[in-house]
Amino acid sequence: MEATVTPLFDPWSPAFLADPYPAYAALRATGRVHHYAPTNQYLIPHHADVSALLRDRRLGRTYEHRYAHEDFGRTAPPPEHEPFHTLNDHGMLDLEPPDHTRIRRLVSKAFTPGTVRRLQPYVEKLAGELVAGLVADGGGDLLADVAEPLPVAVIAEMLGIPDADRPLLRPWSAAICGMYELNPPEETARAAVRASVEFTEYLRELTARRRSAPGDDLISGLIAAHDEGDRLTEQEMISTCVLLLNAGHEATVNSTVNGWWALFRHPDQLAALRADHSLVPSAVEELMRYDTPLQLFERWVLDDIEVDGTTIPRGSEVALLFGSANHDPVVFTAPDRLDLTRADNPHISFSAGIHYCIGAPLARIELAASMRALLTQAPTLRLAAEPVRKQAFVIRGLEGLPVEL
């Protein structure tokens, strides 16, 4: 039955943002579902429930394929936010079948195992070059010097974004992703709207150029597929590109810095990794579990559901707590211990069900490549100063990670 939310759960508190995992433990100990009044959401903290609801078709990322706002008991977004919602709502992450199925089928052709494997030499070369630059400087900001430029360059290369335009991508992405936080302030919304307008205009122009002069890139491939009958509207094309650019680097950037910050705080685990580079694959999985880059995933309840005797009615929103699920002791032995040798690690950092991260294989290659390059070229890497945690809950990361040799 529905439980009372522990006062430890306060997603706007600096103390909670620094370490939300004790609050999650309290949530799990006191129930399987908690109504949280400040956001009017039902919090789901247990791994089994989160995993099941990600696959439950009675929930959706949107409800507009079935209900009007008023029929669903919801208010339409403010008109001044329309550019953000038009951009966001036509990407496959926020669509449901059949539109989701159609777009994902097209995009998945760029993320087949063979395609991702062919990218691996490029990823490893770029990771090595970025780390070499960090080493030549005697240190720097691991986030700005390695964690950000690697996945941004890879997804921009796949899409065919010209080198000179790539510095535009990260600021646009950061502004748009601000809207995924809980109850974002109006200032955040205005920044997201501006970024949405600018990003849309840029991609509309780039798509037009690719239509007249195709290249060997994903945008050209989506245009060709459209011409052959697999239809994408222009808005779906633009929204899909934005989603791939945003999702294609946000998780990897934050996994990298969260992971290395965890390693610096666990010198025994870092020493074991430095002594045995064969631990890299399991280290990547464990670090994504230990400090999860996406802490929460929201779903709309399209038809009444029941969790542990509590009916969650149609029109409600559930908040699936990935960070809590990844620390559930029912699934993970000693979940608060960082263990790079952890073999049984069914974390859900890449989500599950039809919205499972399409770029997960590429993200794993990027994370492993940067980790191996740092272990090989910077074996004496250490923390230069205490990092500052971003004051954001849903997308968990750092403002920077200063390191030195």
C-alpha positions, 0 to 999 in steps of 0.5 A, a space after each residue: 500500500 502507498 507509503 509516506 515519503 521519507 523527509 530524506 527525499 528532497 530533490 532540491 536539497 544540496 545534501 540529497 543531491 550530494 548523496 541520494 542513496 540513503 534516502 532511497 534506502 529509506 524509501 525502499 524500507 517503507 514501501 513500494 510506492 510513495 505519492 510525492 506531493 511537491 511533484 504530484 508523482 508516484 515514486 517507485 524505488 524497487 528494482 523489480 517494480 521499476 523493471 516491470 513498469 518499464 515494460 508495462 504497456 499501460 504506461 507511456 512516455 506520452 498520453 497524447 496518442 490516446 487522450 487530449 489534455 483535458 480528457 486526461 485531467 491535465 493542462 496543456 503546456 503554456 503556449 510560450 513553451 511550444 518550441 520545446 515541446 514540439 521538438 521534444 515530443 516528436 523524438 522517439 523517446 517521447 513517442 509510443 507505437 506505432 510512431 515510436 516503432 517506425 522511427 526506431 526501426 529507421 534509426 536502429 540501422 545506424 546502431 547495429 552491432 556491426 556498425 558500432 564495431 566499425 566505429 570502435 577504432 575511431 572512438 579509441 583513436 579519439 580517446 587516446 588523442 584527448 587523453 594525450 592532450 590532458 597528459 601533455 598539460 599535466 592535468 586539467 578538467 577531465 569533464 571538459 578535456 575528455 568526458 565531453 568532447 569524446 561522445 559529442 564528436 562521435 555522435 556528431 561524426 555519425 550525424 555529419 555535423 561539421 567540425 566548426 559547428 560542434 561547439 554549439 551542440 553541448 550548450 544547446 543540449 544542456 539548456 534543453 535537458 534542464 527541462 527534464 528536471 522536476 518542476 523546472 523554473 521559468 528561467 530554465 524553460 526560457 533557456 530550453 525554448 531558445 535552445 530548441 528554436 536555435 537547434 531546430 533552425 540549425 538542423 533544418 538548414 543542415 537537413 536541406 543541405 544534405 538533401 541536395 548533397 548527400 553524404 555518408 552520414 545518418 542524416 543523409 541515410 534518414 533522408 534516403 530512407 524517407 525517399 524510399 518510403 520509410 516516412 519521417 516528417 521533417 519535424 520527426 527528422 529534426 527531433 530524432 537528430 536532437 534526441 540522438 545528439 542529446 542522449 548520445 552524449 549526456 549519459 556518457 559524459 556523466 558516467 565518465 565523471 561520476 565514475 572517476 570521482 567514485 574511483 578516486 574515493 575508492 583507492 583500493 578499487 582504482 588500484 585493482 583496476 590499474 593493476 588489471 585492465 581486463 576489469 574495464 568491462 565490468 568496471 564500466 557496468 559497476 560504475 554506471 550502477 554505483 552512481 547512476 547518470 539518469 536517476 529518474 524516468 517518468 511515465 504516464 499511467 494510461 490505464 489504472 495500475 496497482 502496485 502493492 495494493 495501491 491503485 495508481 489511477 489513469 492520468 497519474 505520473 510515475 517516477 521510476 527511480 533508477 538510482 534506487 533500483 540500482 542499489 536494491 539489496 534484493 538484487 545487488 549484494 552489498 549494493 552500497 559497496 563499489 565492486 569492480 569485479 561484480 559479475 551479476 549486475 542487472 542495472 537498469 541505467 540504460 532503461 528497459 522495454 521499448 525505450 531501452 537506450 538504442 545507443 547503449 553498445 556505443 556508450 559502452 565502447 566510449 566509456 571503455 575507450 576513455 577508461 583504457 586510455 586514462 589507465 594506460 597514458 595517465 597511470 598516476 592520475 589523481 584528483 586535484 581539487 574537490 569537484 562541485 556536484 551539479 545542482 540537478 537531480 534527474 541527470 546526475 553529474 559534476 560541474 567539472 572534475 579537476 585532475 593532475 598527474 
